[in-house]
């Protein structure tokens, strides 16, 4: 699966001096340099702009390779000295504005579907399409895949072979591997829950990433998996997700994981391989959950968890400590 955003840039580049002007920031140097894109602070290249407002990413800020970075007075001192700082009272909101200049349509879901009317091309590949399902012409579907009733598959979707998709499913901005099962009522690839307020106006965060679901994944009914904001949301091979689970933008889930019903994972959290998560568990954003971790049901995870740990409770703690305190 090639790594490229589905959203096309409205502008090839923006002059750095114009970014200062758009954000109403003063500057003393004549910045004629060009900004060719936006990226997260870890992956930003020397012709891109990023933002830094969370000290959890202090190491990434020190090693940042971006041309410029939107920062606050508090975080600017932690930024790589080779990166041009753009001081902001609200770095996240100002960065939203810059991303929107490049990708103005990425903060909304596209409801326009160029419907594929020639269903014979699916029959040749032994693809079953149920009643009242709408498939965009741009969608690529592999052999022997079955799609239920009242399904909507929008543009920017690739579905592999031998997949089973239940009824009343909506998929957009997603790459699905082979042998995937998605049960009825699940929504995949919509814009995530990212916004802020400025002068009584809601500013939505653009989501230019995708959902990538790797081979042999099973996803239950009425789940929601949001597409990435600046990076992709990824579900690893052979992972099983139960019903009514929420996976937020930029979340990365490893291989052979199990997530029980009514659990939620907040944005940008990374989960390792062979992790088991009990029902009704909540995991905060921007965390790292190691390999082979077990999390008991109804737990609240608000801190990183190292490999091979078993935790439970709120805040989630080592199972022995949890049971000791309970007694």
N, C-alpha and C positions, 0 to 999 in steps of 0.2 A: 504494500500500500504506500504510494508515494506521499511524501510530506509536502503538502501545499494547502494553503487556505482556499476554501470555496469562494470566499468573497473577493471580488476584484477591487483593486484600489481605484478610487476616484481621481487621485492625484499620484503622479509618479514620484514626486518629491515636494518638499516644502522648505523654503529658506529658513534657517534658524532664526534670523532676525525677524521674520514674519511671525514665527511662533511667539517670540517675546511680545510682539505687537498685539497679536490675537488675545493673549492672556493678560494684556495690559501690564506687562512687567517692564521695569526700567533696566537699561543695560548701558555700559560705558564703552563697549567694544563693538566695532562694526562686524557683525557675524554674517559673512557671505556664504558660509558653509550650507550644504544641502542635507536635509533629513530625508532619507529614502523609505523609512518605515518605522513601525512601533514594535516593541517586544517587551517581554518580562525581563526583570533585572538580571537574571541568570544567563539568558540566552541572547541578550541584545548585542548587536554587532556595532562596529565603529562608525557606521553611517546611519544608525537608528537612535531613537529616543525612548527612554523608559521612565519609570517613576520609582520612588523609594519613600515609603512612609511607615514602614513596619520594622521595628528593630529585630524581629525574628530573622530578617534577611540581611543582617549586618555583614556577615561574611561575603554574601553575594555582592553587596554594595562595595566592599573593599576591592573586590576582584572584577568589578563591572567594566565592560569594554565598550559601552555605548558612547556615542558622541556627546549626548546631553542627557540630563536626568532631572525630572521635576521632583524637588525635595522641599521639606520644611526647614526652618531654621534649626530645629532640634536634630534632624537627621543628616543635615548637610555635612557635618564634620566627619561622618562615617563613610562618606562617599570617596571612591577612588579619585585622587587629585588630578588625574588626566581627563576626567569627565567634566564637562561644562555643567555647573549647577544652575537650575532655574528655580529660584526660591519662591515658594507658594505657601499661602495660609492653608490651602486644602489641595495637596498634591494629587489626590485621587480624582477630584472633580476636574481639575485643570488637565490632567492626563486624559480623562474621558473626552474632553473637547478636542484634543489633538487626534485621538484615535478616530473620532467621528469625522474629522476632516479627510482622513484617508479612506474610511469605510462608513459612509453616511447611512447605509441601509442595514448595518449589522446589529443594531440594537432592537430590531423588530423581527418577528417571524413573517416570512413571505407566504401569503395565502394564495398567490397566483399559481395555478397548476396548468401546465400545457399537457392536456390529457392524451395519453396513448390510446388511440382507437383501434389500432391494428393488433388485436389480441392473438392473431395467428402466429406471430413471432414468438410468443410465449409457449404456445402449444408445441412448437417444434423442439423446444428445450424441456418439455415435460414439466412446465410450470403451471400450477393450478392457481387461478385467481377467482375468489368468491364473488358473490353478488354485491353490487353497489360499491365496489372498490375503485378508487381513483389512483392511477399510476402516472406520474409525470413522464414525458417522453425521454427525458435525460437519464432516467433511472436504469441501471444495469443490474440484472438479476441472473444468478447462476442456475444451472440445470437442477431439476428435481426439487425445486422450492415450492412450498405451498403457502398461499396467502389467503386469509379468511375473508369474512364479509365486512363491508363498511370500513375497509382499511384505506387510509390516505398515505401515499408515499410521495412526498414532494421532491423538488429538485435537489441535486447534490447528494444523492444516495447511491451507494453500491451495496448490493446484497449478494453474498456468496451462494454456493451450491448446497443442496440438501438442507435448507433452512425451513423452519415451520413458524409462521407468523399468525397469531390468532386474530379474532375479529376486533373491530373498533380500535385498532392500533394506528398511531400517527408517527411517521418517521421522516425526519429531514436532516440535512447536514451531517450525514453519518456514513461510516464505512463499516460494514458488517462482514465478518469472515464466513467460513463454512460451518455447517452442522449446528447452527444456532437455533434455539427455541425461544420465542417471545410470546408470552401468553396474552390473552385478550385485555384490552383497555389500557395498555402501556403507551406512554408518550416518550419519544426519544429524539433529541436533537434540537429542542426548543431553546430560546434565549434563557439564560440563567437569571437568578434573583440578584441583580447587581445594580444599585442606583444610589444617588445621594441627593441632597437638597441644596439649592442655592437660590436665595431670594424668593422663597415660596414656590420654587419650580423644581419638579422632579427631573433629574438628569440621569438617564438610563445609561448603563455601561455597555458599550458595544461588545458583541460576542463574535469574534472572527474565527474561533476555533471550531473543532468538530467533535463528534462522538466516535470513538473507534472501539468496536466490539470484536475481540479476537475469536478464533475458532473454538467451537464446542462450548460456548457460554449458554446458560439457561437463565431466562429472566421471567419472573412471575407476572401476575396480573396487577394492573393499576399501579405500576411503577413509573417514576419519572426520572429520566436521565438527561440533565442539561448539557448542552454543548459548551465547549471551553470558551473562555473570554480571550485570553492571549495564547494559551496552549490548548492542547486537546484534552478532553475527558476520555479516559481509557479504562476498559474492562478487560482484564487478562484472560488467557486461555483456561477453559474448564472451570471457570468461576460460576457459582450458582447463587442467584439472587431470588429471594422469596417475594411474596406479594406485598404491595404497598410500601415499597422502599424508595426513598428519595436520594439520588446521587447528584450532588451539585456540580457547578462548573469547575473545570480543571482538576477534578479528582482523578487520581491514578490508583486503580485496584489491580493487584498482582494476579498470578495464576493460582488455580485450585483454591480459591477463597469461597467461603459460604457466609451469606448475610441473611439472617432470619427476618421475618415479617415486621413491618412497621418501624424499621430502623431508618436513620438518616445520617448522611455524611455531608458535612458542610464543605464549602469551596476550598480547593487547592490542597486538600489533605492527601497524603500519599500512604497507601496501604500495601504492605509487602505480600509475599507469597504464602499460601497455606494458612491464611488468617480466618478464624471462625468468630462470627459476631452474633451474639444472641438477640432475640427479638426485642423490639422497642428500645434499642440502644441509640443514643445520640452521640455523634462524634463531632467535635468542634472543627473549625477550619484551620488551615495552615499547620497541620500536625503531621508527624511521621509515625506510622505504626509499623513495627518491624515484622520480620518473617515469623511464622509459626506462633503468632499471638492468639490467645483465646480471650474473648470478652464476654462476660456473663450478661444475661438478659437484663434489660432495664437499666443498664449502666450509662453513666455520663462521662465521656472521655474528654478531658480538657487539657491534657498534656501528652507529650510524646511517650511512646511505649517501646522499650527495647525488644530485641528478638527473644522468642521463646518464653514470654511472660504470660501468666494467666491472671486476669484482673476482673474486678467486679465492683459495683457500687457507684455512688456519686459523692465526690469525684472518684473515678475509677482508681482502685489501688490493688496491690498484690492480693491474691485470693486469701492467703494465710492471714495477712493483716486485716482484711475485711471480716473474715470469720472470727478472729480473735476479738476485734472491737465489738462485733455483734453480740458475742457472748458476755 
